[in-house]
Amino acid sequence: MFFECEVIEMKTVDAKISFVPRSHRIELIVRIIWGIVAGIVLGIFSIVASVIWFVQLLYIIVTGYRHKGMQSFIKTVAIQHFRLSAYLSLLTDERPPIIPESMPA
């Protein structure tokens, strides 16, 4: 069975979203509850990422380099935004984690 896969690419960013015709009905109910909880947690992470973004901006102005830890945190939050958006937009049935596994310590 062949499913279409749309690939969106930039020089440093890419995304693959496959079309799967079968979807579970109960997943729609879970999606609403999951989306509310994940949205609240992601909102908190987004506020923290905004502060870190500003600190990163100042860091780059002063040193001329990016801080790896700050970039990693901001990137993880951005990826989580994309995953949650794809899930809530009914593009996939794969639930994003509430707290990303790749969250830097």
Helices and strands as residue ranges (DSSP letters): E 5-9, E 14-18, H 25-63, H 68-88
